[in-house]
Every structure is written in C-alpha cells, then in structure tokens.
Amino acid sequence: MFPTAFPFALDAARAASRHRPPKSLAPGGSGGVASLLVGTPGPLMEMGQSAAVYGADGGVSSDQRTLSEPRGNRHMTTQTPRSWVGIDDSADLRVMANLLRMPDNTTHTKRDDRPEESRRALLSRTFDEDAELYDRARPGYPPELYDDLAQLAGAGPGGRVLEVGCGTGQATVPLAGRGCRITAVEAGPNMAKVARRNLAGVTAVEVVTAEFEAWPLPEEPFDAVVSATAFHWIDPMVRMAKAADALRPGGALAVVRSQHVMGGTEEFFVEVQRCYERFDPETRPGLRPPAAADIDGSDHAKEVERSGRFGPTVFRRYEQDLTYTTSEYLEVLGTYSGHRALPDAARSGLLGSIAGLIDGRYGGRVTKRYLIELGVSHRW
C-alpha cells in the first residue's frame, strides 16, 4: 500500500530536506502544520498549498484542491487512530527532493491574483459605506426560515452558531431571540458597529469584525455555520473547506440566498429595464426576473458536493411579497452593490428615472417578490 502525505507545509518539507526528520513530528503551533502526516487521507490541509501523493519510488503528484485554514491540533487528535506522523523508514530522500520541486501555491488564494475575486471583494465593501441605510432598508427573513434552521441545522435553543457575514444583524437578532449562542463575523467595521448596537444587552452573541477567510477559527467547533445572503461574497476557494473546519462532525452548514423573482408589480419590472439599459451599459437588453420554479439551487448543491466535506443538501424555499413606496424602493436599491458601484452621475440618473416611473405610472408604490432559499448540508 502506498503511503500518502497530505496536509503539510512546504516549509516543513524544506526543513526536512536539511535534516532527516524523526519518525514522529509534532504540529508546529496554531499557525500551520509543521509536519508531514503519513497514512490515511484526512480533511485538513494548509491554506493555498498542495497535497502530495507519493509511493515507494519517491514519485510525487500534486493535488491542487482548495484548502482551508490549518486546524492542526484538532486534526492530529481525530486522525491519530488511523494515521501516523513523520516519514516512514522505507521512504528515501527522493521524496523530499520531489516535494521541494512542487509549486508553492501559497499565494493563489489571494483575491488580488484573480480578477473576478478582486471585483467580488471590491463590491462586497460597498455595503459598509452606509451601514445605517443597509440596516434600515434591507428586508428581513420570514419566521418559517428560523423554524427550519432550528429543525434542520440545530440553530435553536443552546445551539452554538457561527454566523458568516452578519451584516447589521438581520438574521442575528432573530437567531439570538431563539436562544442560539452566536459568534457573528462581519468584515465591515461600520456594519459590525450597527450589529452590536442592535444586539446590545444580548450576552449570548459576540460580533467579531474580521474577514471570514482570515479569521482564525476557535478550537471549540460549532453546531452550525449560518450565512444569510452573504456566503456568495466569501472567496469560493476558501468558504466550503473553512465552514467544514468550523463545524463538529455532523454539524450543519446553512446557507440562505435571496433573489428577486417574477411576481409582484410585474409590468413595472419589465418597464424599468429601459432605465437600466440607459444608465448602466452592462445591463443585458430584455433582462427579466426569473420564475421561482426555474431556480433549483443546483449550483450550491454541486459546490457542496465538490467540496467532499458534506452530505447532500436539503432545501427549503419561501416566497414573500414586499410593497415599497418610491422612497423606500430607492433606499433598497441604494443598498445593492451593483448600484453603489455605478459612477455618481449614472447612479443619480438611474435612481431619478426609476423614481419618475414609479410615481408617474404606478401611483408611487410597487411590490417586489423575493424567493428565499435555505440550503442545509451536514458535515461528514
């Protein structure tokens, strides 16, 4: 049987090339795994680096899977019964030489190295520009969603919950009201400040200002990781693996997504496209809201499956119609990253044109239909 070296740090390999490693090496503190783990593959890897599979001949092949923050101590504890640490006597120094020739991919998870991630990161920061507006204008979620979070994900009384991207607390406040113990991570300092204000006096909630990708996970695992209309802003090369690392075995990842769908004041949403086509050159002509029946959640389910860390995803769906006055609707639009990213003149022209349409043809009120989708997956 071929041994497998999987979670490892390249600096450990370089150190080992200078000195033949002992049969047993200890993990090198919380910053990384300073050893080669030899034996049955497990879930832990160093962020942004490669796994190596090698055999008795010293040949190495690189596996470029997405890797999460190291959780050395927990992994060593859980994997000890079926793994061993260090370099087997049968392996020679060719293994070390081949490891050192492997590419160091440490930087490939940096957002700035990928144009689409640079744009994602840039847009995600727009929410923090006006946290008070976001808190005032963004809609909440239906009560049934929280019932399902408690039933399907364990986000109920006494449940230990990590919320990723809490915003100003739209989901945090109701979860706290249902007795959850919550660590809420929010990248925007202004958003986090408003969330703390909204949760003042709630002792079972801690709001942490940090990017989830860089935030060091605590040693104690969570019962559930919940992300409400925020998970898509997390780096896709990190989010699944790190969410799994944060959970106890059997713990749940619960991702909430919200989308505008066909319904409500349908004629308005057909007409308003002309406003967008005029002021936003990236608008696709003839764009229409999709029907709720045409949204199946398969993209999220496939991402969960590809991660190899979770079981099948169970979905629950909720539709809600919200009616807005002209000023209320413009405030909602003012919280959307795409609108905020427009040049000032284009944004002002767009919002003025939309206001004129609502006031002139729809009596100053429009109704928008939202599809809210909850996907729950349990960690293996």
N, C-alpha and C positions, 0 to 999 in steps of 0.2 A: 504494500500500500504506500502511495506517495504521501509524504507529509505536506502540510500546507502552511505557509507563512502568510498570515492575512493582516490583522491590524498591526501596523508597525510605523515607526517614524524613521525617515531616511537618515536623520542624524544618528539614530541608534545603529543603523547599518554602517555608517561611516566610522563610528566609534569602534564597532565590532571588527572592521577591516584592519584597524591598527592593533587590536588585541583580541586574540581568540576568546569569544565570550564563554563564560561558565555555562554549565548545563541549566542553571536557573537564574533568571534575571528578574528583578522587581520592577514594577511600573514606576516611571520617573515622575511622581507627583501629579498634581492636578492638571498640569499644562500639556501633558501628552503621554503616550505610551512609549517608554524608553526601553522597549524590548521587542523581540520577535516572538510571537506566540505560535507555537508549532503544534498542530493537531487538527481537531475538527473545526471547520469554519464557524465563526460566530458573527454577531451583528455589529461589532464595534470596529470602526476604522478611524484613522486620523483625517481631519477635515482637509479636503483638497489634495490628498495624496493617493498613491496607488496601492493596490494589494498585489502580492506576488504569489504565484503558484509555482513550486519547484519540485523536482524529483531527484532521484539518487544521482543523476548525471549532472546536477547543478544547473539545469536549464530553467529559465525564468520566463514567465509570460505575465504581462501587465494587465490588470483589470481596472478600467477607468470608471468604476462606479462612483456615484455620488456618495460623499462621506460626511459624517456628522461630527460634531464636537466630541473629543475623546471623553469617555467615561471609564477610565482605567480601573479604578478600584472596584466599582460595581461589576464590571465585566470580568475581572480577574476572579471575583468571588463566585459569580454564577457559572463561569466556564471551567473552573479548576477541575471538577469531577470528570470532564470529558476532554481535557486538553493538557498539554504540558508546555513549559516555558523554556525558552533558550534554543540552542542549536544541538540537534542530535549528533552523536559521535560519528554517524555514518555520512553526515554531510561534510563536504570539504570546503576549502576556501574559495572554490569556484562559485559557490552560492553567493558569497559576499561580493565577489567581483562583479557578478551579474546584477546583483541588487544595486550596486553603485552606478551601473550603466543605465539603470532605469531612469526615465524622465522624472524630475521633481515637479509635480503639478501643484505645488502649494498655492500658487497664485491664481489657478484657473477658476476659483470660486469668487474672486474679486469682481464686483459688479462692473467696475470701470473697464474691465477687459472685454466685456460683451456689450455691444451697443444696445441690444434690447433690454439688458438689465440696467444699463445706465439710464435709459429712458424710464424704465419702471421705477427706479429709485428716485429719479427727479420728480415724477408725477406723484409718488407717494408722499413727498414732502410738502405738497401744496395744501394738504389738509390742515397742517399745523399753522398755516398763515392766518387763519381766522377761526380759532377753536370755538369761540363763542357762537359764531354763526353756525358752525357744524353742530354744536350741541343743541341749538335752538331749532334748526331746520330739519335735521336728519330724522326720518321716521324710526320708530322702534319696531319690535317684532311681536307677532301675535302670541297670546298666552299659551296656546296649544304647543308652540315650539318648546317652551320651557317644560311643559309636561313631558314631551318626548325626550328632551335632554335628560331629565331625571330618570325616565324609564329605560332608555336605550343606552345612555352614556354614563349613568351614575352621577350626574350633576344635580344631586339633590341634597337633602339634609346631611351634613357631615362630610360630604364628598370633597376631596382635595382636588381643586381645579386650577389648571394653568390656562389663563386666557391670553391668546396671542393677538395683539393689536386691539386693545380695548377701546381705543378712541377716547371719547369723553364719558364712556360708561353706559352706552345704550343697552348693552346686554349684561354688563357687570352688575348694575343696580338690581335688576330682577333676579339674577342668579344669587346675589347676596341675600335678597329677600326670601329666597327659598332655602336658606341655611347652608349654602356652599361656603367652603373656606377657599379663598381665591388669591392667587398671585397673578396680577394683571400686568402684562408687559406692553408698553406703548413707546414707540420710537419718538414721537413728537413731544417735546417738553411742554408746549402750551396745551396740547390735548391732555397730557397726563395731569397737568395742574388742574384743569377743569374736572377731570375724573375724580381727583382727590377731593375736590370741593363737593362734588355730587355724592361722594361716599363718606363725607365727614361723619364721624361718630360710629361708623361700621367697623368694628375691630377685626372682623374676620377677613378683611380684604387688605392686601398690600399692593399698591400701584408702583411699578418699577419703570423708570424712564431708561429705556435701552432698546437697541435693535435686537430683535429675537435671534437673528443669525449670530450675533456676537455675544449675547448674554450667556454667562456661564450657568449651566443647569445645576440646581442644588442636588445634594446627594440623595435626599428622600424623593422617591418617584411620586408622580401624581396619579390620581384615579382617572382623570380626564383632561385632555387638551381641547379647549374650545376656541374657535376663531370665527367671529361673526362679521361677515363681509370684509375680511381683512387678509385671509390666507393667500389670496392671489397676489398680494403685494410682497409676500415673502419670497426670497430667492428660491426658485424651483430646484436648484441644485442642492439645497440645504433642508427645505421645510419638512419633507416626509421623514427623512432619517432623524432629524433632530426632534421632531414630535414623538417619534417612536422611542428615542432615547430618554425622553422626559417621562415616559409612562411606565407604570408597573406592568408586568405580564398580565394580559387580559384587560388592561386599561383601554379607554376609548379615545379616538380622535374624532371630534365632532366639528364639521366644517359647515358653516351657514353661508349660503350665497343668495343674493337678491338680484332680480332682473326685471326690468320693465317689459311687460308682455302686452299682447293685443287685448283690448278691452278698455273700459272707461270711456272717455270722450274721444272715440276713435278718429272722427273727422279732423279734430284738432291735430292729432299726431301725424296725420297724413299731410295736412297743410303746412305744419311747422317745419317740415323738411326743407321747404323753399328758403326759409330763413337761414337754416344751417348751410345749405348749398351756397348761399350768397356770401356769408361771412366766414365760413370755415372751409377752406379749399380741400381739406382732407375728407369731407363728407362724401360718402358714396351716393350717387344720384338714386332716387327712388327708394331709399332705405326705409323699412317699416319694422315696427316691433314684431317679434316672432309670436306665434301662438304658443300658449303654455304647453300644449300637447306635443309640440315639436322639440321641447327641451327635455332631454332624458338623463342628464348628469353623467353620461358615459365617459366624458373626458376626465372628470375627477375619479371615477371608479377605476379607470385604466391607470391613472397616475398612482393611485393607492396600490393596485396590483403590481405595477412595475417595481415599486419600492421593495417588495418582498418582505415587508415588515408587518403587514396587517392582513387580517382575513377579509372576506367580502364586505362590500359597503352596502348598508341598508339606508334607503332614502325615505324621507317624509317630505311632503310638499304642502304649501299653504298659499292661498291667494288672498290678497287684500286690496280693496279699492280705497284710495285716499283722495279727497277733494281739496283743492287748493284755490285760494284767491290768487289774483295776479301777483301781488307782492309776495305771498307765501311760495308760489311756484318759482319765482325768480330767486328767492333765497335758497330753495332746494338746489336749483341749477348752480348757484354760486358755491355750493359745496362739492361739485363734481370736478375731479382733477382735470378732465379734458377742457372744461370751460375755463378753469382758472389758468390753464397753461396758454390760452389764446393771448395774442397781443392785446394791449389795453383797448385800442380803437376797435378791433374786431369784436372783442367781448362786449364792449359797450353797445356797439351797433346790433349785435345779435340779441342781447337781452332787451334792448329797446324795441326791436322788431317783434320779438315774441310777446312782449307786453301789449303792443298795439294790436296784435292778432287776438289775444285773449280778451282784451277789453272791447275790441271792435266787433268781433264775431261770436264770442262765446259768453257774453254777459259778465265777464270778469271772474269766471270760475271754470276750472277744468278738473276732471277726475282721471287719475293715473292708476293703472292696475299693476301690482307687483306680484311676481312669483317668488316666493321664498322657499329655498330648498335646503333641507338638512341632510347631510350625509354622515353616517356614523360607521366607523371601522374599528375593530378591536385588535390590539397588538397581539401578535403571536406569543 
